[in-house]
Amino acid sequence: MMDIWVLSGSYEGDPFASTHIQRKGAEIAGILDIYDFLGINDRDEYALRFPGQDNWFYTGDELRAMDGDEVSKVFGELTYLDCVYDNDVGYRLSIIKSRLAA
């Protein structure tokens, strides 16, 4: 048996998913998807959209260099932004732990 993590989401009623060997990988994929959903490409855009808040924008390379707990914190902060958590287009993300058996 092997644990896998599934990034599961939907956007405008269309489901999507990706599988990952580590939770960190699923969270990084989710973080990058949230940036795409928000239309944010860099720190400056993030700072303009969310003035006065902590800047939670990181590149993929920066995220991969972080430890798992740091990535989990970023994922948690981004998924609970009001515009992500409560939106009108049905955008949702979750990470599901599953087991793979041969």
MIDOSE-1310 file (N, C-alpha, C; in nm, 2 decimals, decimal comma, always signed):
residues 102
mmdi	+0,08/-0,12/+0,00/+0,00/+0,00/+0,00/+0,09/+0,12/+0,00; +0,04/+0,22/-0,07/+0,12/+0,35/-0,08/+0,02/+0,47/-0,07; +0,05/+0,56/+0,02/-0,03/+0,68/+0,03/-0,01/+0,77/-0,09; -0,12/+0,83/-0,14/-0,11/+0,93/-0,24/-0,21/+1,04/-0,20
wvls	-0,18/+1,16/-0,25/-0,26/+1,28/-0,22/-0,33/+1,33/-0,35; -0,45/+1,35/-0,35/-0,53/+1,40/-0,46/-0,57/+1,54/-0,44; -0,53/+1,63/-0,53/-0,58/+1,77/-0,53/-0,71/+1,76/-0,62; -0,82/+1,78/-0,55/-0,95/+1,77/-0,61/-1,01/+1,91/-0,62
gsye	-1,07/+1,95/-0,73/-1,13/+2,08/-0,74/-1,24/+2,09/-0,84; -1,30/+2,20/-0,84/-1,40/+2,23/-0,95/-1,40/+2,38/-0,98; -1,44/+2,41/-1,10/-1,44/+2,55/-1,15/-1,56/+2,55/-1,25; -1,65/+2,64/-1,22/-1,77/+2,65/-1,30/-1,84/+2,52/-1,33
gdpf	-1,84/+2,43/-1,23/-1,91/+2,30/-1,24/-1,82/+2,19/-1,30; -1,71/+2,23/-1,35/-1,62/+2,13/-1,41/-1,52/+2,08/-1,31; -1,52/+1,95/-1,28/-1,43/+1,89/-1,18/-1,29/+1,87/-1,25; -1,19/+1,88/-1,16/-1,05/+1,84/-1,20/-0,98/+1,78/-1,09
asth	-0,87/+1,70/-1,12/-0,79/+1,64/-1,01/-0,65/+1,61/-1,06; -0,56/+1,61/-0,96/-0,43/+1,56/-0,99/-0,38/+1,48/-0,87; -0,29/+1,38/-0,90/-0,24/+1,29/-0,79/-0,10/+1,32/-0,77; -0,06/+1,31/-0,64/+0,08/+1,34/-0,60/+0,13/+1,24/-0,50
iqrk	+0,26/+1,21/-0,50/+0,32/+1,12/-0,41/+0,33/+1,18/-0,27; +0,35/+1,31/-0,26/+0,36/+1,38/-0,13/+0,25/+1,48/-0,12; +0,21/+1,50/+0,01/+0,11/+1,61/+0,03/+0,16/+1,74/-0,01; +0,29/+1,77/+0,01/+0,35/+1,89/-0,03/+0,33/+1,92/-0,18
gaei	+0,35/+1,82/-0,26/+0,33/+1,83/-0,41/+0,18/+1,87/-0,44; +0,09/+1,81/-0,37/-0,05/+1,84/-0,39/-0,08/+1,99/-0,35; -0,02/+2,03/-0,24/-0,04/+2,17/-0,19/+0,02/+2,27/-0,29; +0,14/+2,24/-0,34/+0,20/+2,33/-0,43/+0,12/+2,34/-0,56
agil	+0,07/+2,23/-0,61/-0,02/+2,24/-0,73/-0,14/+2,32/-0,70; -0,20/+2,31/-0,58/-0,31/+2,39/-0,54/-0,28/+2,53/-0,53; -0,17/+2,57/-0,47/-0,13/+2,71/-0,45/-0,11/+2,77/-0,59; -0,05/+2,70/-0,68/-0,03/+2,75/-0,82/-0,16/+2,77/-0,89
diyd	-0,25/+2,68/-0,86/-0,39/+2,69/-0,93/-0,46/+2,80/-0,87; -0,45/+2,83/-0,74/-0,51/+2,95/-0,68/-0,46/+3,08/-0,75; -0,33/+3,09/-0,76/-0,27/+3,20/-0,83/-0,33/+3,22/-0,97; -0,35/+3,11/-1,04/-0,40/+3,11/-1,17/-0,55/+3,16/-1,17
flgi	-0,63/+3,10/-1,07/-0,77/+3,14/-1,06/-0,78/+3,29/-1,03; -0,69/+3,34/-0,95/-0,69/+3,49/-0,91/-0,63/+3,58/-1,02; -0,56/+3,52/-1,11/-0,50/+3,60/-1,22/-0,38/+3,67/-1,17; -0,31/+3,61/-1,07/-0,19/+3,68/-1,01/-0,06/+3,61/-1,06
ndrd	+0,03/+3,69/-1,11/+0,15/+3,64/-1,17/+0,28/+3,67/-1,09; +0,27/+3,76/-1,00/+0,39/+3,80/-0,92/+0,35/+3,86/-0,79; +0,45/+3,89/-0,71/+0,43/+3,95/-0,58/+0,37/+4,09/-0,59; +0,41/+4,17/-0,69/+0,35/+4,30/-0,70/+0,20/+4,30/-0,72
eyal	+0,16/+4,20/-0,81/+0,01/+4,19/-0,84/-0,06/+4,15/-0,71; +0,00/+4,05/-0,64/-0,06/+4,01/-0,51/-0,07/+4,12/-0,41; +0,03/+4,20/-0,40/+0,03/+4,32/-0,31/-0,08/+4,42/-0,35; -0,10/+4,44/-0,48/-0,20/+4,53/-0,53/-0,34/+4,48/-0,50
rfpg	-0,36/+4,35/-0,51/-0,49/+4,29/-0,49/-0,53/+4,28/-0,34; -0,43/+4,26/-0,26/-0,45/+4,24/-0,12/-0,36/+4,33/-0,03; -0,39/+4,46/-0,05/-0,30/+4,56/+0,03/-0,32/+4,54/+0,18; -0,21/+4,56/+0,25/-0,22/+4,55/+0,40/-0,22/+4,41/+0,45
qdnw	-0,22/+4,31/+0,36/-0,22/+4,17/+0,41/-0,08/+4,12/+0,39; -0,05/+4,01/+0,46/+0,07/+3,94/+0,43/+0,08/+3,89/+0,29; +0,19/+3,90/+0,23/+0,21/+3,86/+0,09/+0,24/+3,71/+0,08; +0,14/+3,64/+0,03/+0,15/+3,49/+0,02/+0,18/+3,44/-0,12
fytg	+0,25/+3,52/-0,19/+0,29/+3,48/-0,33/+0,43/+3,42/-0,33; +0,45/+3,31/-0,38/+0,58/+3,24/-0,40/+0,58/+3,17/-0,53; +0,70/+3,17/-0,59/+0,72/+3,10/-0,72/+0,72/+2,95/-0,69; +0,70/+2,87/-0,79/+0,71/+2,73/-0,78/+0,84/+2,68/-0,72
delr	+0,95/+2,74/-0,76/+1,08/+2,70/-0,71/+1,09/+2,74/-0,56; +1,04/+2,85/-0,52/+1,04/+2,89/-0,38/+0,96/+2,79/-0,30; +0,84/+2,75/-0,35/+0,76/+2,66/-0,28/+0,83/+2,52/-0,26; +0,89/+2,48/-0,37/+0,96/+2,35/-0,36/+1,07/+2,35/-0,26
amdg	+1,13/+2,47/-0,24/+1,25/+2,48/-0,15/+1,20/+2,49/+0,00; +1,07/+2,51/+0,02/+1,02/+2,52/+0,16/+1,00/+2,38/+0,22; +0,99/+2,37/+0,35/+0,95/+2,24/+0,41/+0,80/+2,23/+0,40; +0,75/+2,11/+0,42/+0,61/+2,08/+0,41/+0,52/+2,16/+0,50
devs	+0,56/+2,19/+0,62/+0,48/+2,27/+0,71/+0,46/+2,41/+0,66; +0,57/+2,47/+0,60/+0,56/+2,61/+0,54/+0,46/+2,61/+0,42; +0,47/+2,51/+0,34/+0,38/+2,50/+0,22/+0,24/+2,48/+0,27; +0,22/+2,40/+0,37/+0,08/+2,38/+0,42/+0,02/+2,51/+0,48
kvfg	+0,11/+2,59/+0,54/+0,06/+2,72/+0,59/+0,02/+2,81/+0,48; +0,10/+2,82/+0,37/+0,07/+2,90/+0,25/-0,06/+2,85/+0,19; -0,08/+2,72/+0,17/-0,20/+2,66/+0,11/-0,32/+2,70/+0,20; -0,31/+2,69/+0,33/-0,42/+2,72/+0,42/-0,46/+2,87/+0,41
elty	-0,36/+2,95/+0,41/-0,39/+3,10/+0,40/-0,46/+3,13/+0,27; -0,41/+3,08/+0,16/-0,47/+3,11/+0,03/-0,61/+3,05/+0,01; -0,63/+2,93/+0,06/-0,76/+2,87/+0,04/-0,87/+2,94/+0,13; -0,83/+3,01/+0,23/-0,93/+3,08/+0,31/-0,93/+3,23/+0,29
ldcv	-0,87/+3,28/+0,18/-0,90/+3,42/+0,13/-1,05/+3,42/+0,09; -1,11/+3,53/+0,13/-1,26/+3,54/+0,10/-1,29/+3,52/-0,05; -1,21/+3,57/-0,14/-1,23/+3,56/-0,28/-1,21/+3,41/-0,33; -1,14/+3,33/-0,26/-1,12/+3,19/-0,30/-1,22/+3,11/-0,22
ydnd	-1,24/+3,13/-0,10/-1,33/+3,05/-0,01/-1,48/+3,07/-0,05; -1,51/+3,19/-0,08/-1,65/+3,23/-0,11/-1,66/+3,30/-0,25; -1,67/+3,23/-0,35/-1,67/+3,29/-0,49/-1,80/+3,25/-0,56; -1,83/+3,32/-0,67/-1,95/+3,30/-0,74/-1,94/+3,20/-0,86
vgyr	-1,82/+3,15/-0,88/-1,80/+3,06/-1,00/-1,78/+2,92/-0,96; -1,80/+2,89/-0,84/-1,79/+2,75/-0,79/-1,65/+2,69/-0,79; -1,55/+2,78/-0,77/-1,41/+2,73/-0,75/-1,39/+2,68/-0,62; -1,35/+2,55/-0,61/-1,32/+2,49/-0,48/-1,20/+2,40/-0,50
lsii	-1,12/+2,39/-0,39/-1,01/+2,30/-0,39/-1,01/+2,22/-0,26; -0,96/+2,10/-0,26/-0,94/+2,02/-0,14/-0,83/+1,92/-0,17; -0,77/+1,87/-0,06/-0,67/+1,77/-0,08/-0,72/+1,64/+0,00; -0,72/+1,53/-0,07/-0,77/+1,41/-0,02/-0,66/+1,31/-0,01
ksrl	-0,64/+1,25/+0,11/-0,54/+1,14/+0,12/-0,60/+1,01/+0,08; -0,54/+0,93/+0,00/-0,59/+0,81/-0,04/-0,48/+0,70/-0,04; -0,51/+0,58/-0,06/-0,42/+0,47/-0,06/-0,42/+0,40/-0,20; -0,31/+0,36/-0,25/-0,30/+0,29/-0,37/-0,25/+0,15/-0,34
aa	-0,32/+0,05/-0,39/-0,28/-0,08/-0,37/-0,25/-0,15/-0,51; -0,15/-0,23/-0,51/-0,12/-0,30/-0,64/-0,20/-0,42/-0,66
